[in-house]
């Protein structure tokens, strides 16, 4: 296995949210697996008290009820652990934009600017695996990856990790993952727009971009 793969640390993440309005959601469960390219070296799994309602849809989908999160730690109580496990890693998720946005807005509420390199398994899977659907459940079923506890953070994060292992194995010389990482971190027009718009309120309105 090339050294470049082994020397990179990854934190595989999955987050469940309370189903609140866009940009006003709260985390109700988080799972993180620290992966060194060979094995899991650390992990953190916890329910989180969202300090807000959980929508009936999310309760039905995840099985997570208000009673279950009532005594769970609030985000500020687990924030340090999240930083510890992700520091110096590339954050990997299936539709990572959602998980990353949830982390950033949760940290922002604490006055902390959380930034990390990210990697999304969806576009990577599209480049390396032929499948009818790239939703986590359907993709895992089609390639034989077991997915237990679907729509729960630990189950989805574990399945994402197994998918990522497969992608690493398929990407023999690390060129596809490397190219995707460079593409993601590049200062492209789309990335610039994403960066400029991530803090905007969810309400409708007109936006003017000025200067650089």
C-alpha positions in Angstrom: 0.0 0.0 0.0 1.5 3.4 -1.0 2.8 5.4 1.9 0.6 8.4 1.0 -2.5 6.4 2.0 -1.1 5.1 5.3 0.1 8.5 6.4 -3.3 10.1 6.0 -5.6 10.1 9.0 -9.3 10.2 8.3 -12.3 10.8 10.6 -15.4 9.1 9.3 -18.5 10.9 10.4 -22.3 10.6 10.4 -24.7 13.0 12.1 -28.5 12.8 12.7 -30.3 16.1 13.0 -33.6 17.1 14.7 -35.2 18.0 11.3 -35.4 21.7 12.1 -35.6 24.5 9.5 -32.6 24.8 7.1 -29.6 26.2 8.9 -31.5 26.0 12.2 -31.2 22.3 12.7 -29.6 20.8 15.8 -27.5 17.6 16.2 -29.2 14.7 18.0 -26.6 12.1 17.4 -23.0 11.9 16.2 -20.6 9.1 15.4 -16.9 9.5 14.5 -14.4 6.8 13.7 -10.7 7.7 13.5 -9.2 5.7 10.7 -5.5 5.5 9.7 -5.9 3.7 6.4 -5.6 0.3 8.1 -7.8 0.3 11.2 -9.9 2.3 13.6 -7.7 3.9 16.2 -10.3 5.9 18.1 -14.1 6.4 18.1 -16.8 8.6 19.6 -20.5 7.9 19.5 -23.1 9.9 21.4 -26.7 11.1 21.4 -26.8 14.9 21.8 -29.4 17.0 23.5 -30.6 19.3 20.7 -32.2 21.8 23.1 -35.0 21.9 20.5 -37.9 19.7 19.3 -37.3 16.6 17.2 -39.6 16.5 14.2 -42.1 13.5 14.1 -40.5 12.5 10.7 -37.0 12.2 12.3 -38.4 10.4 15.3 -40.0 7.8 13.0 -36.9 7.6 10.7 -34.2 7.3 13.4 -36.2 5.9 16.4 -34.6 8.7 18.4 -37.2 10.3 20.8 -37.1 13.4 22.9 -37.0 11.2 26.0 -33.8 9.5 24.7 -31.9 12.8 24.3 -33.2 14.5 27.4 -30.3 13.4 29.6 -27.8 13.3 26.7 -24.9 15.8 26.7 -25.4 19.1 24.9 -23.1 20.0 22.0 -20.9 22.3 24.1 -20.2 19.3 26.4 -18.9 17.1 23.5 -17.3 19.9 21.4 -13.8 19.3 22.8 -14.0 15.6 22.0 -15.1 16.3 18.5 -12.1 18.6 18.0 -9.7 16.0 19.5 -10.8 13.2 17.2 -10.9 15.2 14.0 -7.8 17.4 14.5 -5.3 16.9 11.7 -7.6 14.5 9.8 -9.6 14.6 6.6 -13.3 14.5 7.5 -15.1 11.8 5.4 -18.8 11.3 5.0 -21.6 10.2 2.7 -22.9 13.6 1.6 -20.3 15.3 3.7 -21.6 18.8 3.0 -24.5 18.1 5.4 -22.4 16.8 8.3 -19.8 19.5 7.9 -22.5 22.2 7.8 -24.0 20.8 11.0 -20.6 20.8 12.7 -19.8 24.3 11.6 -23.1 25.9 12.7 -22.9 24.0 16.0 -19.4 25.3 16.7 -20.3 28.8 15.4 -23.0 28.9 18.1 -20.2 28.5 20.6 -18.1 31.2 19.0 -15.6 28.8 17.4 -14.8 28.7 13.7 -14.5 25.0 12.9 -12.6 24.3 9.6 -11.3 21.0 8.2 -10.6 19.3 4.9 -13.5 17.1 3.7 -14.0 14.2 1.4 -17.3 13.0 0.1 -17.8 9.3 -0.6 -20.7 9.9 -3.0 -18.7 11.5 -5.9 -15.9 9.0 -5.3 -18.3 6.1 -5.4 -19.7 7.5 -8.7 -16.2 7.4 -10.2 -15.3 3.9 -9.0 -18.5 1.9 -8.6 -21.4 1.3 -11.0 -24.7 1.4 -9.2 -28.3 2.3 -9.7 -28.5 4.4 -6.6 -25.8 6.1 -4.5 -27.9 6.5 -1.4 -26.0 4.9 1.4 -28.5 2.1 2.1 -29.0 1.1 -1.6 -25.3 1.4 -2.5 -24.2 -0.8 0.5 -26.9 -3.4 -0.4 -25.8 -3.5 -4.0 -22.1 -4.0 -3.2 -22.6 -6.3 -0.2 -21.6 -4.0 2.7 -23.7 -4.7 5.8 -25.7 -1.8 7.1 -27.1 -2.3 10.6 -28.9 0.4 12.4 -29.7 2.5 9.3 -30.4 6.1 10.0 -28.5 6.0 13.2 -25.2 7.7 13.4 -23.1 4.7 14.4 -24.6 2.4 11.8 -24.3 4.9 8.9 -20.8 5.9 9.9 -19.6 2.3 10.1 -21.1 1.6 6.7 -19.5 4.7 5.3 -16.1 3.5 6.7 -16.5 0.1 5.0 -17.5 1.9 1.7 -14.4 4.1 2.1 -12.1 1.1 2.7 -13.4 -0.4 -0.6 -12.8 2.9 -2.5 -9.3 3.1 -1.1 -8.7 -0.5 -2.3 -10.1 0.2 -5.8 -8.0 3.4 -6.1 -4.7 1.5 -6.2 -2.3 4.4 -6.8 -4.4 6.9 -4.7 -4.8 9.1 -7.8 -8.6 9.3 -7.8 -8.9 10.2 -4.1 -6.0 12.6 -4.4 -7.5 14.4 -7.4 -10.9 14.6 -5.7 -9.3 16.1 -2.5 -7.4 18.7 -4.6 -10.6 19.5 -6.5 -12.5 19.9 -3.2 -10.0 22.2 -1.6 -9.3 24.3 -4.7 -10.3 27.9 -4.6 -12.8 27.3 -7.4 -15.7 29.7 -8.2 -18.2 27.2 -6.8 -16.2 26.7 -3.6 -16.0 30.5 -3.2 -19.8 30.8 -3.6 -20.3 28.0 -1.0 -18.0 29.8 1.4 -19.7 33.2 1.0 -23.2 31.8 1.3 -22.8 29.3 4.2 -23.6 31.9 6.9 -26.5 33.5 5.2 -29.9 33.4 6.9 -32.4 30.8 5.6 -35.1 33.5 4.9 -35.8 34.6 1.4 -34.2 37.8 0.2 -31.8 39.6 -2.2 -28.0 39.2 -1.7 -25.4 41.5 -3.2 -21.7 40.4 -3.4 -19.3 43.2 -3.6 -15.5 43.6 -4.0 -13.4 40.4 -3.9 
